[in-house]
């Protein structure tokens, strides 16, 4: 590749990045994931073993914080700034385990222009098995906000070579701001909220 072509390619990549950033619409996103059941056998359904979401290029809250239009995104807010604290307390009072609960500023972009966020939570199961909760969520925006959720909860029920039982939730959901959206699974659930900010 000649120097001129390299420069042209770099300028093109920069212009694409700037266009993508200019299209970002800023929302405070909050996500809460909780377990309904302590055992996958508590429901009348059979789940696969070792069925974890496939690895993909992703970003991690906090570690992959980035400036979008001068705004710091993907940085978790403090626990006191979460808006679903009452819901989390209610779930825990009912004996349900909260596996993940975070709120952050996100620059939502058109579909295909953002990487998914890696979501992990709950106990570290050790022996290279990762966490109870593992998966990804991807957000995009056009006329509506859209979330693509791919999450699995690992249950260690025995020492079988096939590994933990892994109920998995894969769902794409259109959403709007200002309401709590609930994604349901027989063994766990997801609450999502979106609040539009005044950031430009």
Secondary structure, DSSP 4 states (H G I P E B T S, - for coil): --HHHHHHHHHHHHHHHHHHHHT-EEEEEEEEEEES-S-GGGSS----BS-PPPP-SEE-TTTT-EEETTEEES-BPPGGG-S-HHHHHHHHHTTPEEEEEEEEEEEE-STTSSPEEEEEEEEE--TT--EEEEEEEEEEESSSEEEEEEEEEEE--S--TT-SEEEEEEEEEEE-TTSEEEEE-SSEEEEEEEEE-S--
